[in-house]
Structures are given as structure tokens and as C-alpha cells.
Amino acid sequence: MPVYVKIILLVLALVLDYFVACEFNKVAVMKGWAQRKYFFFAFFLTLIGYLLITALPDRGGAAAGSFDSRDLPEL
């Protein structure tokens, strides 16, 4: 495979990884974790970073639900 094809594939992979990392950063912000470090986790660690962000607990960020304990049925 010629060198220029490898370079093009590398650039395409980096661009794709950038956009995916941006989306996972949005997920972290929605979960209430608004630090920029989660973008870098997703960008540099790829799959491990994606799993890390997916496993973050919800801190009641931008998409906080309307859960109320009074809505639960009596047992």
C-alpha cells in the first residue's frame, strides 16, 4: 500500500475520532460532568475512553429527569 494512502487513512481516522470524541463529551456534559478532560479521554483512549464516559454516574446535568420518590408505589 502506498504511503499516501496510509496518510489519508490516518487523517480520516483522526477526523472520525475527533467527531466521536465530541459526541462523547456532549454525553459527559449531559450527565453533569462538564470538564474538558472527558473529550481528551475519548479522543486519546478511544474505546476505553468511550466506556469510561458511558460508565460515569449521572450527576443531574443538562438532561436531569423529573424523578420524584413520591411517584413510587407502596410495597
PDB file with SEQRES, HELIX, SHEET and CRYST1 records, atoms N, CA, C and O in Angstrom:
SEQRES   1 A   75  MET PRO VAL TYR VAL LYS ILE ILE LEU LEU VAL LEU ALA          
SEQRES   2 A   75  LEU VAL LEU ASP TYR PHE VAL ALA CYS GLU PHE ASN LYS          
SEQRES   3 A   75  VAL ALA VAL MET LYS GLY TRP ALA GLN ARG LYS TYR PHE          
SEQRES   4 A   75  PHE PHE ALA PHE PHE LEU THR LEU ILE GLY TYR LEU LEU          
SEQRES   5 A   75  ILE THR ALA LEU PRO ASP ARG GLY GLY ALA ALA ALA GLY          
SEQRES   6 A   75  SER PHE ASP SER ARG ASP LEU PRO GLU LEU                      
HELIX    1 AA1 VAL A    3  MET A   30  1                                  28    
HELIX    2 AA2 LYS A   37  LEU A   45  1                                   9    
HELIX    3 AA3 LEU A   47  THR A   54  1                                   8    
HELIX    4 AA4 SER A   69  ASP A   71  5                                   3    
CRYST1    1.000    1.000    1.000  90.00  90.00  90.00 P 1           1          
ATOM      1  N   MET A   1       0.853  -1.165   0.000  1.00  0.00           N  
ATOM      2  CA  MET A   1       0.000   0.000   0.000  1.00  0.00           C  
ATOM      3  C   MET A   1       0.905   1.236   0.000  1.00  0.00           C  
ATOM      4  O   MET A   1       1.838   1.331   0.798  1.00  0.00           O  
ATOM      5  N   PRO A   2       0.627   2.167  -0.889  1.00  0.00           N  
ATOM      6  CA  PRO A   2       1.458   3.373  -0.958  1.00  0.00           C  
ATOM      7  C   PRO A   2       1.352   4.217   0.321  1.00  0.00           C  
ATOM      8  O   PRO A   2       0.368   4.146   1.056  1.00  0.00           O  
ATOM      9  N   VAL A   3       2.374   4.995   0.553  1.00  0.00           N  
ATOM     10  CA  VAL A   3       2.455   5.797   1.766  1.00  0.00           C  
ATOM     11  C   VAL A   3       1.341   6.844   1.816  1.00  0.00           C  
ATOM     12  O   VAL A   3       0.779   7.095   2.882  1.00  0.00           O  
ATOM     13  N   TYR A   4       1.019   7.448   0.689  1.00  0.00           N  
ATOM     14  CA  TYR A   4      -0.001   8.490   0.708  1.00  0.00           C  
ATOM     15  C   TYR A   4      -1.375   7.927   1.071  1.00  0.00           C  
ATOM     16  O   TYR A   4      -2.193   8.641   1.652  1.00  0.00           O  
ATOM     17  N   VAL A   5      -1.643   6.679   0.747  1.00  0.00           N  
ATOM     18  CA  VAL A   5      -2.914   6.052   1.136  1.00  0.00           C  
ATOM     19  C   VAL A   5      -2.949   5.861   2.651  1.00  0.00           C  
ATOM     20  O   VAL A   5      -3.985   6.076   3.280  1.00  0.00           O  
ATOM     21  N   LYS A   6      -1.830   5.463   3.232  1.00  0.00           N  
ATOM     22  CA  LYS A   6      -1.762   5.296   4.683  1.00  0.00           C  
ATOM     23  C   LYS A   6      -1.955   6.633   5.397  1.00  0.00           C  
ATOM     24  O   LYS A   6      -2.621   6.701   6.431  1.00  0.00           O  
ATOM     25  N   ILE A   7      -1.378   7.681   4.849  1.00  0.00           N  
ATOM     26  CA  ILE A   7      -1.524   9.007   5.452  1.00  0.00           C  
ATOM     27  C   ILE A   7      -2.976   9.472   5.377  1.00  0.00           C  
ATOM     28  O   ILE A   7      -3.504  10.020   6.344  1.00  0.00           O  
ATOM     29  N   ILE A   8      -3.615   9.256   4.239  1.00  0.00           N  
ATOM     30  CA  ILE A   8      -5.019   9.636   4.088  1.00  0.00           C  
ATOM     31  C   ILE A   8      -5.894   8.854   5.073  1.00  0.00           C  
ATOM     32  O   ILE A   8      -6.788   9.429   5.694  1.00  0.00           O  
ATOM     33  N   LEU A   9      -5.648   7.569   5.220  1.00  0.00           N  
ATOM     34  CA  LEU A   9      -6.417   6.756   6.167  1.00  0.00           C  
ATOM     35  C   LEU A   9      -6.195   7.211   7.606  1.00  0.00           C  
ATOM     36  O   LEU A   9      -7.131   7.230   8.405  1.00  0.00           O  
ATOM     37  N   LEU A  10      -4.966   7.575   7.934  1.00  0.00           N  
ATOM     38  CA  LEU A  10      -4.666   8.073   9.277  1.00  0.00           C  
ATOM     39  C   LEU A  10      -5.393   9.387   9.554  1.00  0.00           C  
ATOM     40  O   LEU A  10      -5.947   9.576  10.637  1.00  0.00           O  
ATOM     41  N   VAL A  11      -5.392  10.281   8.589  1.00  0.00           N  
ATOM     42  CA  VAL A  11      -6.087  11.562   8.750  1.00  0.00           C  
ATOM     43  C   VAL A  11      -7.595  11.334   8.889  1.00  0.00           C  
ATOM     44  O   VAL A  11      -8.238  11.965   9.728  1.00  0.00           O  
ATOM     45  N   LEU A  12      -8.156  10.451   8.084  1.00  0.00           N  
ATOM     46  CA  LEU A  12      -9.588  10.145   8.185  1.00  0.00           C  
ATOM     47  C   LEU A  12      -9.933   9.531   9.536  1.00  0.00           C  
ATOM     48  O   LEU A  12     -10.976   9.843  10.111  1.00  0.00           O  
ATOM     49  N   ALA A  13      -9.069   8.666  10.044  1.00  0.00           N  
ATOM     50  CA  ALA A  13      -9.309   8.055  11.353  1.00  0.00           C  
ATOM     51  C   ALA A  13      -9.263   9.105  12.457  1.00  0.00           C  
ATOM     52  O   ALA A  13     -10.072   9.056  13.385  1.00  0.00           O  
ATOM     53  N   LEU A  14      -8.338  10.050  12.375  1.00  0.00           N  
ATOM     54  CA  LEU A  14      -8.246  11.108  13.375  1.00  0.00           C  
ATOM     55  C   LEU A  14      -9.451  12.043  13.323  1.00  0.00           C  
ATOM     56  O   LEU A  14      -9.947  12.473  14.365  1.00  0.00           O  
ATOM     57  N   VAL A  15      -9.919  12.357  12.131  1.00  0.00           N  
ATOM     58  CA  VAL A  15     -11.096  13.214  11.990  1.00  0.00           C  
ATOM     59  C   VAL A  15     -12.332  12.507  12.552  1.00  0.00           C  
ATOM     60  O   VAL A  15     -13.128  13.117  13.267  1.00  0.00           O  
ATOM     61  N   LEU A  16     -12.489  11.243  12.233  1.00  0.00           N  
ATOM     62  CA  LEU A  16     -13.612  10.473  12.765  1.00  0.00           C  
ATOM     63  C   LEU A  16     -13.538  10.379  14.282  1.00  0.00           C  
ATOM     64  O   LEU A  16     -14.552  10.523  14.964  1.00  0.00           O  
ATOM     65  N   ASP A  17     -12.346  10.139  14.814  1.00  0.00           N  
ATOM     66  CA  ASP A  17     -12.169  10.055  16.256  1.00  0.00           C  
ATOM     67  C   ASP A  17     -12.481  11.392  16.925  1.00  0.00           C  
ATOM     68  O   ASP A  17     -13.022  11.416  18.030  1.00  0.00           O  
ATOM     69  N   TYR A  18     -12.150  12.496  16.272  1.00  0.00           N  
ATOM     70  CA  TYR A  18     -12.466  13.822  16.807  1.00  0.00           C  
ATOM     71  C   TYR A  18     -13.977  14.010  16.951  1.00  0.00           C  
ATOM     72  O   TYR A  18     -14.451  14.462  17.993  1.00  0.00           O  
ATOM     73  N   PHE A  19     -14.728  13.664  15.913  1.00  0.00           N  
ATOM     74  CA  PHE A  19     -16.179  13.850  15.959  1.00  0.00           C  
ATOM     75  C   PHE A  19     -16.833  12.911  16.977  1.00  0.00           C  
ATOM     76  O   PHE A  19     -17.780  13.301  17.660  1.00  0.00           O  
ATOM     77  N   VAL A  20     -16.341  11.698  17.080  1.00  0.00           N  
ATOM     78  CA  VAL A  20     -16.887  10.766  18.073  1.00  0.00           C  
ATOM     79  C   VAL A  20     -16.564  11.263  19.481  1.00  0.00           C  
ATOM     80  O   VAL A  20     -17.410  11.180  20.372  1.00  0.00           O  
ATOM     81  N   ALA A  21     -15.357  11.776  19.692  1.00  0.00           N  
ATOM     82  CA  ALA A  21     -14.981  12.308  20.996  1.00  0.00           C  
ATOM     83  C   ALA A  21     -15.831  13.522  21.360  1.00  0.00           C  
ATOM     84  O   ALA A  21     -16.169  13.712  22.528  1.00  0.00           O  
ATOM     85  N   CYS A  22     -16.178  14.342  20.374  1.00  0.00           N  
ATOM     86  CA  CYS A  22     -17.076  15.482  20.632  1.00  0.00           C  
ATOM     87  C   CYS A  22     -18.441  14.996  21.107  1.00  0.00           C  
ATOM     88  O   CYS A  22     -19.023  15.579  22.023  1.00  0.00           O  
ATOM     89  N   GLU A  23     -18.942  13.957  20.504  1.00  0.00           N  
ATOM     90  CA  GLU A  23     -20.248  13.422  20.914  1.00  0.00           C  
ATOM     91  C   GLU A  23     -20.184  12.831  22.320  1.00  0.00           C  
ATOM     92  O   GLU A  23     -21.114  13.012  23.106  1.00  0.00           O  
ATOM     93  N   PHE A  24     -19.103  12.128  22.647  1.00  0.00           N  
ATOM     94  CA  PHE A  24     -18.986  11.576  23.993  1.00  0.00           C  
ATOM     95  C   PHE A  24     -18.774  12.681  25.019  1.00  0.00           C  
ATOM     96  O   PHE A  24     -19.180  12.534  26.172  1.00  0.00           O  
ATOM     97  N   ASN A  25     -18.144  13.791  24.621  1.00  0.00           N  
ATOM     98  CA  ASN A  25     -18.035  14.934  25.517  1.00  0.00           C  
ATOM     99  C   ASN A  25     -19.419  15.512  25.797  1.00  0.00           C  
ATOM    100  O   ASN A  25     -19.701  15.922  26.924  1.00  0.00           O  
ATOM    101  N   LYS A  26     -20.282  15.551  24.790  1.00  0.00           N  
ATOM    102  CA  LYS A  26     -21.662  16.019  24.994  1.00  0.00           C  
ATOM    103  C   LYS A  26     -22.402  15.098  25.957  1.00  0.00           C  
ATOM    104  O   LYS A  26     -23.186  15.564  26.784  1.00  0.00           O  
ATOM    105  N   VAL A  27     -22.157  13.790  25.854  1.00  0.00           N  
ATOM    106  CA  VAL A  27     -22.786  12.836  26.773  1.00  0.00           C  
ATOM    107  C   VAL A  27     -22.318  13.103  28.198  1.00  0.00           C  
ATOM    108  O   VAL A  27     -23.123  13.087  29.129  1.00  0.00           O  
ATOM    109  N   ALA A  28     -21.015  13.351  28.374  1.00  0.00           N  
ATOM    110  CA  ALA A  28     -20.491  13.637  29.713  1.00  0.00           C  
ATOM    111  C   ALA A  28     -21.095  14.918  30.271  1.00  0.00           C  
ATOM    112  O   ALA A  28     -21.399  14.988  31.462  1.00  0.00           O  
ATOM    113  N   VAL A  29     -21.271  15.921  29.438  1.00  0.00           N  
ATOM    114  CA  VAL A  29     -21.886  17.174  29.891  1.00  0.00           C  
ATOM    115  C   VAL A  29     -23.345  16.937  30.270  1.00  0.00           C  
ATOM    116  O   VAL A  29     -23.813  17.484  31.269  1.00  0.00           O  
ATOM    117  N   MET A  30     -24.068  16.139  29.500  1.00  0.00           N  
ATOM    118  CA  MET A  30     -25.459  15.839  29.834  1.00  0.00           C  
ATOM    119  C   MET A  30     -25.567  15.079  31.151  1.00  0.00           C  
ATOM    120  O   MET A  30     -26.570  15.195  31.855  1.00  0.00           O  
ATOM    121  N   LYS A  31     -24.538  14.303  31.487  1.00  0.00           N  
ATOM    122  CA  LYS A  31     -24.537  13.575  32.750  1.00  0.00           C  
ATOM    123  C   LYS A  31     -24.089  14.450  33.912  1.00  0.00           C  
ATOM    124  O   LYS A  31     -24.127  14.012  35.061  1.00  0.00           O  
ATOM    125  N   GLY A  32     -23.664  15.686  33.632  1.00  0.00           N  
ATOM    126  CA  GLY A  32     -23.263  16.598  34.691  1.00  0.00           C  
ATOM    127  C   GLY A  32     -21.770  16.708  34.894  1.00  0.00           C  
ATOM    128  O   GLY A  32     -21.332  17.326  35.864  1.00  0.00           O  
ATOM    129  N   TRP A  33     -20.984  16.137  34.024  1.00  0.00           N  
ATOM    130  CA  TRP A  33     -19.527  16.178  34.111  1.00  0.00           C  
ATOM    131  C   TRP A  33     -19.025  17.124  33.022  1.00  0.00           C  
ATOM    132  O   TRP A  33     -18.784  16.687  31.896  1.00  0.00           O  
ATOM    133  N   ALA A  34     -18.866  18.393  33.330  1.00  0.00           N  
ATOM    134  CA  ALA A  34     -18.605  19.406  32.310  1.00  0.00           C  
ATOM    135  C   ALA A  34     -17.129  19.728  32.107  1.00  0.00           C  
ATOM    136  O   ALA A  34     -16.823  20.763  31.514  1.00  0.00           O  
ATOM    137  N   GLN A  35     -16.211  18.904  32.563  1.00  0.00           N  
ATOM    138  CA  GLN A  35     -14.799  19.183  32.340  1.00  0.00           C  
ATOM    139  C   GLN A  35     -14.388  18.780  30.931  1.00  0.00           C  
ATOM    140  O   GLN A  35     -14.935  17.838  30.356  1.00  0.00           O  
ATOM    141  N   ARG A  36     -13.430  19.496  30.389  1.00  0.00           N  
ATOM    142  CA  ARG A  36     -12.936  19.237  29.028  1.00  0.00           C  
ATOM    143  C   ARG A  36     -12.120  17.945  28.963  1.00  0.00           C  
ATOM    144  O   ARG A  36     -11.881  17.422  27.875  1.00  0.00           O  
ATOM    145  N   LYS A  37     -11.691  17.426  30.115  1.00  0.00           N  
ATOM    146  CA  LYS A  37     -10.855  16.230  30.123  1.00  0.00           C  
ATOM    147  C   LYS A  37     -11.563  15.010  29.538  1.00  0.00           C  
ATOM    148  O   LYS A  37     -10.906  14.088  29.055  1.00  0.00           O  
ATOM    149  N   TYR A  38     -12.891  14.997  29.577  1.00  0.00           N  
ATOM    150  CA  TYR A  38     -13.606  13.841  29.044  1.00  0.00           C  
ATOM    151  C   TYR A  38     -13.539  13.785  27.523  1.00  0.00           C  
ATOM    152  O   TYR A  38     -13.623  12.705  26.937  1.00  0.00           O  
ATOM    153  N   PHE A  39     -13.388  14.936  26.883  1.00  0.00           N  
ATOM    154  CA  PHE A  39     -13.131  14.936  25.437  1.00  0.00           C  
ATOM    155  C   PHE A  39     -11.791  14.263  25.158  1.00  0.00           C  
ATOM    156  O   PHE A  39     -11.684  13.430  24.258  1.00  0.00           O  
ATOM    157  N   PHE A  40     -10.773  14.626  25.933  1.00  0.00           N  
ATOM    158  CA  PHE A  40      -9.444  14.053  25.709  1.00  0.00           C  
ATOM    159  C   PHE A  40      -9.389  12.575  26.063  1.00  0.00           C  
ATOM    160  O   PHE A  40      -8.667  11.811  25.422  1.00  0.00           O  
ATOM    161  N   PHE A  41     -10.152  12.158  27.092  1.00  0.00           N  
ATOM    162  CA  PHE A  41     -10.236  10.726  27.389  1.00  0.00           C  
ATOM    163  C   PHE A  41     -10.786   9.976  26.179  1.00  0.00           C  
ATOM    164  O   PHE A  41     -10.242   8.947  25.779  1.00  0.00           O  
ATOM    165  N   ALA A  42     -11.855  10.491  25.607  1.00  0.00           N  
ATOM    166  CA  ALA A  42     -12.475   9.818  24.467  1.00  0.00           C  
ATOM    167  C   ALA A  42     -11.576   9.885  23.232  1.00  0.00           C  
ATOM    168  O   ALA A  42     -11.526   8.934  22.452  1.00  0.00           O  
ATOM    169  N   PHE A  43     -10.870  10.993  23.048  1.00  0.00           N  
ATOM    170  CA  PHE A  43     -10.047  11.142  21.854  1.00  0.00           C  
ATOM    171  C   PHE A  43      -8.802  10.263  21.903  1.00  0.00           C  
ATOM    172  O   PHE A  43      -8.495   9.569  20.932  1.00  0.00           O  
ATOM    173  N   PHE A  44      -8.082  10.286  23.023  1.00  0.00           N  
ATOM    174  CA  PHE A  44      -6.810   9.563  23.092  1.00  0.00           C  
ATOM    175  C   PHE A  44      -6.967   8.103  23.492  1.00  0.00           C  
ATOM    176  O   PHE A  44      -6.175   7.267  23.056  1.00  0.00           O  
ATOM    177  N   LEU A  45      -7.950   7.772  24.298  1.00  0.00           N  
ATOM    178  CA  LEU A  45      -8.110   6.388  24.749  1.00  0.00           C  
ATOM    179  C   LEU A  45      -9.118   5.596  23.930  1.00  0.00           C  
ATOM    180  O   LEU A  45      -9.291   4.398  24.155  1.00  0.00           O  
ATOM    181  N   THR A  46      -9.770   6.235  23.001  1.00  0.00           N  
ATOM    182  CA  THR A  46     -10.800   5.680  22.110  1.00  0.00           C  
ATOM    183  C   THR A  46     -11.754   4.754  22.863  1.00  0.00           C  
ATOM    184  O   THR A  46     -12.545   5.234  23.676  1.00  0.00           O  
ATOM    185  N   LEU A  47     -11.706   3.473  22.624  1.00  0.00           N  
ATOM    186  CA  LEU A  47     -12.703   2.547  23.172  1.00  0.00           C  
ATOM    187  C   LEU A  47     -12.740   2.583  24.694  1.00  0.00           C  
ATOM    188  O   LEU A  47     -13.824   2.581  25.278  1.00  0.00           O  
ATOM    189  N   ILE A  48     -11.596   2.615  25.343  1.00  0.00           N  
ATOM    190  CA  ILE A  48     -11.561   2.665  26.806  1.00  0.00           C  
ATOM    191  C   ILE A  48     -12.164   3.981  27.293  1.00  0.00           C  
ATOM    192  O   ILE A  48     -12.886   4.001  28.290  1.00  0.00           O  
ATOM    193  N   GLY A  49     -11.873   5.071  26.601  1.00  0.00           N  
ATOM    194  CA  GLY A  49     -12.449   6.357  26.958  1.00  0.00           C  
ATOM    195  C   GLY A  49     -13.952   6.385  26.754  1.00  0.00           C  
ATOM    196  O   GLY A  49     -14.677   6.975  27.555  1.00  0.00           O  
ATOM    197  N   TYR A  50     -14.426   5.751  25.689  1.00  0.00           N  
ATOM    198  CA  TYR A  50     -15.871   5.681  25.451  1.00  0.00           C  
ATOM    199  C   TYR A  50     -16.560   4.934  26.593  1.00  0.00           C  
ATOM    200  O   TYR A  50     -17.603   5.361  27.088  1.00  0.00           O  
ATOM    201  N   LEU A  51     -15.968   3.827  26.998  1.00  0.00           N  
ATOM    202  CA  LEU A  51     -16.543   3.045  28.089  1.00  0.00           C  
ATOM    203  C   LEU A  51     -16.497   3.816  29.403  1.00  0.00           C  
ATOM    204  O   LEU A  51     -17.432   3.744  30.200  1.00  0.00           O  
ATOM    205  N   LEU A  52     -15.414   4.552  29.631  1.00  0.00           N  
ATOM    206  CA  LEU A  52     -15.290   5.348  30.839  1.00  0.00           C  
ATOM    207  C   LEU A  52     -16.399   6.394  30.913  1.00  0.00           C  
ATOM    208  O   LEU A  52     -17.021   6.567  31.962  1.00  0.00           O  
ATOM    209  N   ILE A  53     -16.645   7.081  29.823  1.00  0.00           N  
ATOM    210  CA  ILE A  53     -17.678   8.117  29.805  1.00  0.00           C  
ATOM    211  C   ILE A  53     -19.070   7.490  29.918  1.00  0.00           C  
ATOM    212  O   ILE A  53     -19.953   8.046  30.571  1.00  0.00           O  
ATOM    213  N   THR A  54     -19.258   6.351  29.290  1.00  0.00           N  
ATOM    214  CA  THR A  54     -20.545   5.667  29.385  1.00  0.00           C  
ATOM    215  C   THR A  54     -20.828   5.238  30.821  1.00  0.00           C  
ATOM    216  O   THR A  54     -21.984   5.234  31.245  1.00  0.00           O  
ATOM    217  N   ALA A  55     -19.798   4.880  31.571  1.00  0.00           N  
ATOM    218  CA  ALA A  55     -19.977   4.395  32.937  1.00  0.00           C  
ATOM    219  C   ALA A  55     -20.054   5.513  33.971  1.00  0.00           C  
ATOM    220  O   ALA A  55     -20.258   5.231  35.151  1.00  0.00           O  
ATOM    221  N   LEU A  56     -19.898   6.765  33.568  1.00  0.00           N  
ATOM    222  CA  LEU A  56     -19.987   7.868  34.530  1.00  0.00           C  
ATOM    223  C   LEU A  56     -21.387   7.913  35.145  1.00  0.00           C  
ATOM    224  O   LEU A  56     -22.381   7.738  34.440  1.00  0.00           O  
ATOM    225  N   PRO A  57     -21.464   8.147  36.445  1.00  0.00           N  
ATOM    226  CA  PRO A  57     -22.795   8.280  37.057  1.00  0.00           C  
ATOM    227  C   PRO A  57     -23.431   9.610  36.681  1.00  0.00           C  
ATOM    228  O   PRO A  57     -22.740  10.584  36.385  1.00  0.00           O  
ATOM    229  N   ASP A  58     -24.739   9.634  36.699  1.00  0.00           N  
ATOM    230  CA  ASP A  58     -25.478  10.847  36.369  1.00  0.00           C  
ATOM    231  C   ASP A  58     -25.482  11.774  37.579  1.00  0.00           C  
ATOM    232  O   ASP A  58     -25.921  11.395  38.664  1.00  0.00           O  
ATOM    233  N   ARG A  59     -24.986  13.000  37.378  1.00  0.00           N  
ATOM    234  CA  ARG A  59     -24.954  13.987  38.451  1.00  0.00           C  
ATOM    235  C   ARG A  59     -26.060  15.022  38.289  1.00  0.00           C  
ATOM    236  O   ARG A  59     -26.009  16.080  38.916  1.00  0.00           O  
ATOM    237  N   GLY A  60     -27.045  14.735  37.467  1.00  0.00           N  
ATOM    238  CA  GLY A  60     -28.137  15.673  37.275  1.00  0.00           C  
ATOM    239  C   GLY A  60     -27.730  16.832  36.402  1.00  0.00           C  
ATOM    240  O   GLY A  60     -27.939  17.987  36.771  1.00  0.00           O  
ATOM    241  N   GLY A  61     -27.157  16.551  35.256  1.00  0.00           N  
ATOM    242  CA  GLY A  61     -26.687  17.594  34.355  1.00  0.00           C  
ATOM    243  C   GLY A  61     -27.807  18.240  33.577  1.00  0.00           C  
ATOM    244  O   GLY A  61     -28.905  18.433  34.101  1.00  0.00           O  
ATOM    245  N   ALA A  62     -27.540  18.572  32.341  1.00  0.00           N  
ATOM    246  CA  ALA A  62     -28.482  19.311  31.497  1.00  0.00           C  
ATOM    247  C   ALA A  62     -29.759  18.532  31.232  1.00  0.00           C  
ATOM    248  O   ALA A  62     -30.813  19.136  31.034  1.00  0.00           O  
ATOM    249  N   ALA A  63     -29.694  17.215  31.224  1.00  0.00           N  
ATOM    250  CA  ALA A  63     -30.866  16.396  30.911  1.00  0.00           C  
ATOM    251  C   ALA A  63     -31.381  15.683  32.161  1.00  0.00           C  
ATOM    252  O   ALA A  63     -31.717  14.500  32.116  1.00  0.00           O  
ATOM    253  N   ALA A  64     -31.439  16.398  33.255  1.00  0.00           N  
ATOM    254  CA  ALA A  64     -31.892  15.789  34.506  1.00  0.00           C  
ATOM    255  C   ALA A  64     -33.354  15.381  34.386  1.00  0.00           C  
ATOM    256  O   ALA A  64     -34.187  16.143  33.894  1.00  0.00           O  
ATOM    257  N   GLY A  65     -33.650  14.188  34.836  1.00  0.00           N  
ATOM    258  CA  GLY A  65     -35.017  13.691  34.772  1.00  0.00           C  
ATOM    259  C   GLY A  65     -35.875  14.290  35.872  1.00  0.00           C  
ATOM    260  O   GLY A  65     -35.379  14.989  36.755  1.00  0.00           O  
ATOM    261  N   SER A  66     -37.139  14.013  35.807  1.00  0.00           N  
ATOM    262  CA  SER A  66     -38.068  14.545  36.807  1.00  0.00           C  
ATOM    263  C   SER A  66     -38.482  13.431  37.761  1.00  0.00           C  
ATOM    264  O   SER A  66     -39.672  13.207  37.982  1.00  0.00           O  
ATOM    265  N   PHE A  67     -37.516  12.747  38.317  1.00  0.00           N  
ATOM    266  CA  PHE A  67     -37.795  11.643  39.238  1.00  0.00           C  
ATOM    267  C   PHE A  67     -38.164  12.206  40.605  1.00  0.00           C  
ATOM    268  O   PHE A  67     -37.484  13.087  41.132  1.00  0.00           O  
ATOM    269  N   ASP A  68     -39.235  11.693  41.162  1.00  0.00           N  
ATOM    270  CA  ASP A  68     -39.668  12.088  42.489  1.00  0.00           C  
ATOM    271  C   ASP A  68     -40.008  10.819  43.255  1.00  0.00           C  
ATOM    272  O   ASP A  68     -40.727   9.957  42.749  1.00  0.00           O  
ATOM    273  N   SER A  69     -39.497  10.702  44.464  1.00  0.00           N  
ATOM    274  CA  SER A  69     -39.720   9.475  45.228  1.00  0.00           C  
ATOM    275  C   SER A  69     -41.189   9.279  45.583  1.00  0.00           C  
ATOM    276  O   SER A  69     -41.595   8.160  45.899  1.00  0.00           O  
ATOM    277  N   ARG A  70     -41.992  10.333  45.538  1.00  0.00           N  
ATOM    278  CA  ARG A  70     -43.419  10.205  45.824  1.00  0.00           C  
ATOM    279  C   ARG A  70     -44.143   9.463  44.690  1.00  0.00           C  
ATOM    280  O   ARG A  70     -45.267   8.998  44.878  1.00  0.00           O  
ATOM    281  N   ASP A  71     -43.514   9.352  43.530  1.00  0.00           N  
ATOM    282  CA  ASP A  71     -44.137   8.667  42.410  1.00  0.00           C  
ATOM    283  C   ASP A  71     -44.035   7.144  42.524  1.00  0.00           C  
ATOM    284  O   ASP A  71     -44.675   6.424  41.758  1.00  0.00           O  
ATOM    285  N   LEU A  72     -43.248   6.658  43.461  1.00  0.00           N  
ATOM    286  CA  LEU A  72     -43.052   5.221  43.614  1.00  0.00           C  
ATOM    287  C   LEU A  72     -44.260   4.593  44.309  1.00  0.00           C  
ATOM    288  O   LEU A  72     -44.848   5.205  45.201  1.00  0.00           O  
ATOM    289  N   PRO A  73     -44.627   3.390  43.912  1.00  0.00           N  
ATOM    290  CA  PRO A  73     -45.765   2.732  44.569  1.00  0.00           C  
ATOM    291  C   PRO A  73     -45.364   2.210  45.958  1.00  0.00           C  
ATOM    292  O   PRO A  73     -44.187   1.954  46.210  1.00  0.00           O  
ATOM    293  N   GLU A  74     -46.318   2.060  46.830  1.00  0.00           N  
ATOM    294  CA  GLU A  74     -46.086   1.481  48.146  1.00  0.00           C  
ATOM    295  C   GLU A  74     -45.883  -0.015  48.002  1.00  0.00           C  
ATOM    296  O   GLU A  74     -46.569  -0.667  47.215  1.00  0.00           O  
ATOM    297  N   LEU A  75     -44.964  -0.547  48.744  1.00  0.00           N  
ATOM    298  CA  LEU A  75     -44.713  -2.002  48.713  1.00  0.00           C  
ATOM    299  C   LEU A  75     -45.312  -2.667  49.908  1.00  0.00           C  
ATOM    300  O   LEU A  75     -45.205  -3.885  50.056  1.00  0.00           O  
TER     301      LEU A  75                                                      
END                                                                             
